[in-house]
């Protein structure tokens, strides 16, 4: 059974068993509730996740509002501007997200390993029957109490078990865990796994520490960035009784925030100063209330701007306009005017709000992520100019470009 939903979409009266409804609810990709209009059936409501969930003979596909090529651009460009190429988007010819990611990964991994699997030196610490490399005297005494064999040593090994290959292997195996892949894509990914025989499992530091690219491993760059993107939307098992389900999902809130953070940071730092993501400060004198804007821009030791980035406006009936209140708190905590709030186009309208009985201002802008990559980046650059005070902040609708009227003003 295949169910298709749009991001933040609804489908009423879906015929599901109680077990299937429970499985989809546990995936956290959708909210499942008994239907009032169709007794005995279920209503599904998608949230910010896009991708696929497979559980208990049900395949749920959640399509993003933007096309797959644009989603891949946002994900890969945010991780490494130099790793993204238009070729990634050209490979998106499939009708679902998982297939698009799989074919792009297979293509770039095959290209990366065309001249052979990358090898590198890694430091190994182990106990051997003979001396190799450097003898670790302290470990020998602590672990073996003076016995000479085995010998605790440290040496450099030239191997394929390096971070780049572990990322490629882990991403390929995560995709292969999904039953929705076509036979041709499954063969290509299995071939990659075979070529990486001898590579160990993914380690925690592989995800925490980034890969440093040089001329020796630059051919791996697109494949590694795509692997990191696959692992970001990792295929996760979740328990459903005796039948585990599997999900491959991207959180659009995180995708949008990561992209805007990365690109806006680059643009603001080109203008001057430095950008500090997630800068923490106390709002109250006692230090009990912590505030943490998405971006804080500093120039010459002075806070010039605070920016909050949200894919979709926060809807809380008890606290209307919660996002604006949050930016107001940032302005007070960092003593800066105005504060900036960035949404994705279609989720909230631009606006410029002057707060009564104060000098506080909140500028709301919207970034259109459905256009061509060049237009998206141009819009981010225009936003940086506005934040830097080089242009006015009067919001208007401009087709195919920035959503703010730009007029030169004094810096």
C-alpha positions as CSV (number, residue, x, y, z in Angstrom):
1,X,0.0,0.0,0.0
2,X,1.4,3.4,-1.1
3,X,0.3,6.7,0.5
4,X,1.5,10.0,-0.9
5,X,1.4,13.3,1.0
6,X,2.8,16.7,0.4
7,X,4.9,18.4,3.0
8,X,2.5,19.8,5.7
9,X,-0.3,18.2,3.7
10,X,-3.3,16.1,4.9
11,X,-5.1,13.1,3.8
12,X,-8.5,12.1,5.3
13,X,-10.1,8.7,5.6
14,X,-7.1,6.5,4.9
15,X,-7.9,2.8,5.4
16,X,-5.3,1.4,7.8
17,X,-5.2,-1.4,10.4
18,X,-4.5,-0.4,14.0
19,X,-1.0,-1.8,13.6
20,X,-0.3,0.3,10.5
21,X,-1.6,3.4,12.1
22,X,0.6,2.8,15.1
23,X,3.6,2.2,12.9
24,X,3.2,5.5,11.0
25,X,2.7,7.4,14.2
26,X,5.9,6.0,15.7
27,X,7.9,7.1,12.7
28,X,7.1,10.7,13.8
29,X,6.9,11.7,10.1
30,X,3.1,12.2,10.3
31,X,0.4,12.6,12.9
32,X,-2.2,9.8,12.8
33,X,-5.6,10.2,14.3
34,X,-9.0,8.5,14.0
35,X,-11.1,10.1,11.3
36,X,-14.4,11.9,12.4
37,X,-15.6,12.2,8.8
38,X,-14.8,8.5,7.9
39,X,-15.5,6.2,10.8
40,X,-13.1,3.3,11.0
41,X,-10.5,5.1,8.9
42,X,-7.6,7.4,9.9
43,X,-6.5,11.0,9.1
44,X,-2.9,11.7,8.3
45,X,-1.2,15.1,8.7
46,X,2.4,15.6,7.5
47,X,4.8,18.0,9.2
48,X,8.2,19.3,8.3
49,X,9.7,15.9,7.3
50,X,10.0,14.8,3.6
51,X,11.1,11.4,2.4
52,X,9.8,7.9,2.8
53,X,8.6,5.6,5.6
54,X,8.1,1.9,5.1
55,X,6.4,-0.1,7.9
56,X,4.0,-2.9,8.2
57,X,3.3,-3.2,4.4
58,X,2.7,0.5,4.1
59,X,4.9,2.9,2.1
60,X,4.4,6.5,3.0
61,X,6.0,9.1,0.6
62,X,6.1,12.7,1.7
63,X,7.0,15.0,-1.2
64,X,8.7,18.4,-0.5
65,X,7.2,21.6,-1.8
66,X,10.3,22.2,-3.9
67,X,11.7,19.8,-6.5
68,X,14.3,17.2,-5.6
69,X,17.0,19.0,-7.4
70,X,16.5,22.1,-5.3
71,X,16.5,20.1,-2.1
72,X,19.8,18.4,-3.0
73,X,21.2,21.9,-3.7
74,X,20.2,23.2,-0.3
75,X,21.6,20.1,1.5
76,X,24.9,19.8,-0.3
77,X,25.6,23.5,-0.7
78,X,25.1,24.1,3.0
79,X,27.8,21.5,3.8
80,X,30.4,22.7,1.3
81,X,29.9,25.4,-1.3
82,X,32.7,24.0,-3.4
83,X,31.3,20.5,-3.5
84,X,28.0,21.4,-5.1
85,X,27.8,21.3,-8.9
86,X,25.0,21.6,-11.4
87,X,25.7,18.0,-12.3
88,X,24.1,16.9,-9.0
89,X,20.8,18.4,-10.0
90,X,21.1,17.1,-13.6
91,X,21.1,13.5,-12.1
92,X,17.7,14.1,-10.5
93,X,15.6,12.3,-13.0
94,X,13.8,10.0,-10.5
95,X,10.2,10.4,-9.2
96,X,11.1,10.1,-5.6
97,X,13.6,11.5,-3.1
98,X,15.4,8.3,-2.1
99,X,16.0,7.3,-5.7
100,X,17.4,10.8,-6.5
101,X,19.8,10.6,-3.6
102,X,20.8,7.1,-4.5
103,X,21.6,7.7,-8.1
104,X,23.5,10.9,-7.3
105,X,25.5,9.1,-4.6
106,X,26.2,6.1,-6.9
107,X,27.4,8.4,-9.8
108,X,29.7,10.5,-7.7
109,X,31.1,7.5,-5.7
110,X,31.8,5.7,-8.9
111,X,33.6,8.7,-10.3
112,X,35.6,9.2,-7.1
113,X,36.8,5.6,-7.2
114,X,37.5,5.4,-11.0
115,X,41.2,5.6,-10.3
116,X,41.0,3.2,-7.4
117,X,39.8,3.3,-3.8
118,X,41.4,6.1,-1.9
119,X,44.0,5.1,0.8
120,X,45.6,7.1,3.5
121,X,47.8,6.8,6.6
122,X,46.0,6.2,9.9
123,X,47.6,5.8,13.4
124,X,47.0,2.4,14.9
125,X,47.5,1.4,18.5
126,X,47.3,-2.3,19.3
127,X,49.0,-5.2,20.9
128,X,51.2,-7.4,18.6
129,X,53.3,-10.5,19.0
130,X,56.4,-8.5,17.8
131,X,57.6,-4.9,17.8
132,X,56.3,-2.6,15.0
133,X,56.5,1.2,15.0
134,X,56.8,2.8,18.5
135,X,56.8,0.9,21.7
136,X,54.2,2.2,24.3
137,X,56.0,1.5,27.5
138,X,53.4,2.9,29.9
139,X,50.6,0.9,28.3
140,X,52.7,-2.2,28.4
141,X,53.3,-1.9,32.1
142,X,49.7,-1.0,32.9
143,X,48.0,-3.7,30.8
144,X,50.5,-6.6,30.9
145,X,52.3,-6.1,34.2
146,X,55.8,-6.4,32.7
147,X,55.1,-9.4,30.5
148,X,56.9,-8.8,27.1
149,X,54.4,-10.4,24.8
150,X,52.1,-9.1,23.4
151,X,53.8,-5.8,22.7
152,X,51.8,-2.5,22.9
153,X,52.8,-0.5,19.9
154,X,51.8,2.5,17.8
155,X,52.4,2.7,14.0
156,X,51.1,4.3,10.9
157,X,49.2,2.0,8.5
158,X,48.5,2.8,4.8
159,X,44.9,1.6,4.4
160,X,41.5,2.1,2.8
161,X,39.9,2.2,6.2
162,X,39.8,6.0,6.3
163,X,37.0,8.5,7.1
164,X,36.1,9.2,3.4
165,X,35.5,5.6,2.7
166,X,33.7,4.9,5.9
167,X,31.2,7.7,5.0
168,X,30.7,6.3,1.5
169,X,30.2,2.8,2.8
170,X,27.8,3.9,5.6
171,X,25.7,6.0,3.2
172,X,25.4,3.1,0.7
173,X,24.4,0.7,3.4
174,X,21.8,3.1,4.8
175,X,20.2,3.4,1.3
176,X,20.3,-0.3,0.7
177,X,18.3,-0.8,3.9
178,X,15.3,0.8,2.1
179,X,13.1,-1.7,0.3
180,X,12.0,1.0,-2.2
181,X,15.1,1.1,-4.3
182,X,15.0,-0.1,-7.9
183,X,17.0,-3.2,-8.9
184,X,19.4,-1.2,-11.0
185,X,20.2,1.2,-8.2
186,X,20.5,-1.6,-5.7
187,X,23.1,-3.3,-8.0
188,X,25.2,-0.1,-8.2
189,X,25.2,0.5,-4.5
190,X,26.0,-3.2,-3.8
191,X,29.0,-2.9,-6.2
192,X,30.2,0.1,-4.2
193,X,29.9,-1.9,-0.9
194,X,32.0,-4.7,-2.5
195,X,34.7,-2.3,-3.6
196,X,34.9,-0.9,-0.1
197,X,35.5,-4.4,1.4
198,X,38.0,-3.9,4.3
199,X,36.5,-0.5,5.3
200,X,35.3,-0.5,8.9
201,X,32.0,0.8,10.3
202,X,31.2,4.4,10.8
203,X,32.7,6.0,13.9
204,X,31.3,8.7,16.0
205,X,34.2,11.1,15.1
206,X,33.4,10.6,11.4
207,X,30.2,12.5,11.9
208,X,31.6,15.0,14.5
209,X,34.8,15.9,12.7
210,X,34.6,17.1,9.1
211,X,36.8,15.8,6.2
212,X,39.7,18.1,5.2
213,X,40.0,18.1,1.5
214,X,43.3,18.6,-0.3
215,X,44.6,17.8,-3.8
216,X,45.1,14.2,-2.6
217,X,41.4,13.5,-1.9
218,X,39.5,16.3,-3.7
219,X,38.1,13.8,-6.2
220,X,36.1,12.4,-3.3
221,X,34.5,15.7,-2.3
222,X,31.1,15.5,-4.1
223,X,30.7,11.9,-3.1
224,X,31.6,12.6,0.6
225,X,29.2,15.6,0.8
226,X,26.4,13.5,-0.7
227,X,27.2,10.7,1.8
228,X,26.9,13.2,4.7
229,X,23.6,14.4,3.3
230,X,22.3,10.8,3.1
231,X,23.4,10.2,6.7
232,X,21.7,13.5,7.7
233,X,18.4,12.0,6.5
234,X,19.6,8.6,7.7
235,X,17.6,5.5,7.3
236,X,16.5,4.9,10.8
237,X,14.8,1.8,12.2
238,X,12.0,2.3,14.6
239,X,10.2,-0.4,16.6
240,X,6.7,-1.5,15.7
241,X,6.2,-4.7,17.7
242,X,8.0,-7.5,16.0
243,X,8.2,-5.7,12.7
244,X,10.7,-2.9,12.6
245,X,9.9,0.0,10.2
246,X,12.5,2.1,8.3
247,X,12.5,5.8,7.5
248,X,14.6,8.1,5.3
249,X,13.5,11.6,6.1
250,X,14.9,15.1,5.9
251,X,13.8,17.7,8.4
252,X,13.1,20.8,6.2
253,X,13.4,23.0,9.3
254,X,17.0,21.9,9.7
255,X,17.8,21.9,5.9
256,X,16.6,25.5,5.5
257,X,18.3,26.7,8.7
258,X,21.6,25.1,7.8
259,X,21.5,26.5,4.2
260,X,20.7,30.1,5.3
261,X,23.2,30.0,8.1
262,X,26.0,28.8,5.8
263,X,25.3,31.2,2.9
264,X,24.4,34.2,5.0
265,X,27.5,33.8,7.1
266,X,29.6,33.8,4.0
267,X,28.0,37.0,2.6
268,X,28.1,38.9,5.9
269,X,31.8,38.0,6.5
270,X,32.6,39.2,3.0
271,X,31.1,42.6,3.9
272,X,33.2,42.6,7.1
273,X,33.3,41.5,10.7
274,X,32.5,38.0,11.9
275,X,29.3,35.9,12.3
276,X,28.7,33.8,15.4
277,X,26.1,31.1,15.0
278,X,24.0,30.2,18.1
279,X,25.6,32.8,20.3
280,X,24.4,32.5,23.9
281,X,23.6,35.3,26.2
282,X,21.4,35.8,29.3
283,X,18.3,37.9,28.9
284,X,17.7,38.7,32.5
285,X,20.1,40.2,35.1
286,X,20.1,37.0,37.1
287,X,21.2,34.9,34.1
288,X,18.3,32.5,34.4
289,X,16.8,33.1,30.9
290,X,19.1,32.1,28.1
291,X,18.7,33.4,24.5
292,X,20.4,31.9,21.5
293,X,19.8,33.6,18.1
294,X,20.7,31.6,15.0
295,X,23.1,34.3,13.8
296,X,24.8,37.2,15.5
297,X,26.9,39.5,13.3
298,X,29.8,41.4,15.0
299,X,31.8,44.2,13.5
300,X,34.6,46.1,15.3
301,X,33.6,44.5,18.6
302,X,30.0,45.7,18.3
303,X,26.9,43.6,17.7
304,X,25.5,44.8,14.4
305,X,22.6,42.4,13.9
306,X,20.8,39.4,15.2
307,X,19.0,37.0,12.9
308,X,16.5,34.2,13.5
309,X,15.9,31.7,10.8
310,X,12.7,29.6,10.5
311,X,11.4,27.5,7.7
312,X,7.8,28.0,8.8
313,X,6.2,30.3,11.3
314,X,5.6,28.9,14.7
315,X,1.9,28.4,15.3
316,X,1.0,28.4,18.9
317,X,-2.6,29.5,19.7
318,X,-1.7,30.5,23.3
319,X,1.2,32.7,22.1
320,X,0.4,34.4,18.7
321,X,3.3,36.0,16.9
322,X,5.8,33.9,19.0
323,X,8.6,34.3,16.4
324,X,8.4,38.1,16.6
325,X,8.5,38.0,20.4
326,X,11.6,35.9,20.2
327,X,13.4,38.3,17.9
328,X,12.4,41.2,20.2
329,X,14.1,39.3,23.1
330,X,17.2,38.9,21.0
331,X,17.3,42.6,20.2
332,X,17.1,43.4,24.0
333,X,19.6,40.8,25.0
334,X,22.2,41.9,22.5
335,X,21.2,45.6,22.5
336,X,20.8,45.9,18.7
337,X,18.2,47.3,16.4
338,X,16.5,46.1,14.3
339,X,16.2,42.3,14.5
340,X,15.8,40.1,11.5
341,X,13.5,37.1,10.9
342,X,13.9,35.0,7.8
343,X,11.3,32.5,6.6
344,X,11.0,30.4,3.4
345,X,8.7,32.0,0.8
346,X,5.1,30.7,1.1
347,X,5.3,30.1,4.8
348,X,5.0,33.7,5.9
349,X,4.8,37.1,4.3
350,X,7.5,39.8,4.6
351,X,6.9,42.7,6.9
352,X,8.5,45.5,8.9
353,X,7.2,46.0,12.4
354,X,7.9,48.9,14.7
355,X,7.1,48.0,18.3
356,X,5.1,50.6,20.2
357,X,6.5,52.4,23.3
358,X,10.1,51.4,22.2
359,X,12.7,51.7,19.6
360,X,12.5,48.0,18.8
361,X,12.0,46.9,15.1
362,X,11.6,43.5,13.6
363,X,12.2,43.0,9.9
364,X,10.6,39.9,8.4
365,X,12.0,38.7,5.1
366,X,11.2,35.6,2.9
367,X,13.7,33.6,0.9
368,X,12.4,31.9,-2.3
369,X,14.1,28.4,-2.4
370,X,12.1,27.2,-5.4
371,X,14.0,29.1,-8.0
372,X,17.3,28.4,-9.7
373,X,20.4,28.1,-7.5
374,X,21.9,31.4,-8.8
375,X,18.7,33.3,-8.0
376,X,18.6,31.8,-4.5
377,X,22.2,32.8,-3.8
378,X,21.5,36.3,-5.2
379,X,18.5,36.7,-2.8
380,X,20.7,35.7,0.2
381,X,23.3,38.3,-0.9
382,X,20.6,40.9,-1.1
383,X,19.5,40.0,2.4
384,X,23.0,40.3,3.7
385,X,23.2,43.8,2.2
386,X,19.9,44.7,4.0
387,X,21.2,43.3,7.3
388,X,24.4,45.3,6.9
389,X,22.4,48.5,6.5
390,X,23.4,49.1,2.9
391,X,19.9,49.0,1.5
392,X,16.4,49.8,2.7
393,X,14.2,47.2,4.3
394,X,10.8,48.0,2.7
395,X,9.4,44.6,1.8
396,X,7.7,43.9,-1.6
397,X,7.1,41.0,-3.9
398,X,9.7,40.7,-6.7
399,X,9.2,37.8,-9.1
400,X,12.3,35.6,-9.5
401,X,14.5,37.6,-7.2
402,X,14.9,39.2,-3.7
403,X,11.7,40.0,-1.9
404,X,12.9,43.4,-0.7
405,X,13.2,46.7,-2.5
406,X,16.8,47.7,-2.6
407,X,17.8,51.4,-2.4
408,X,21.2,52.7,-1.5
409,X,21.5,54.3,1.9
410,X,24.5,55.2,4.0
411,X,26.4,52.3,5.6
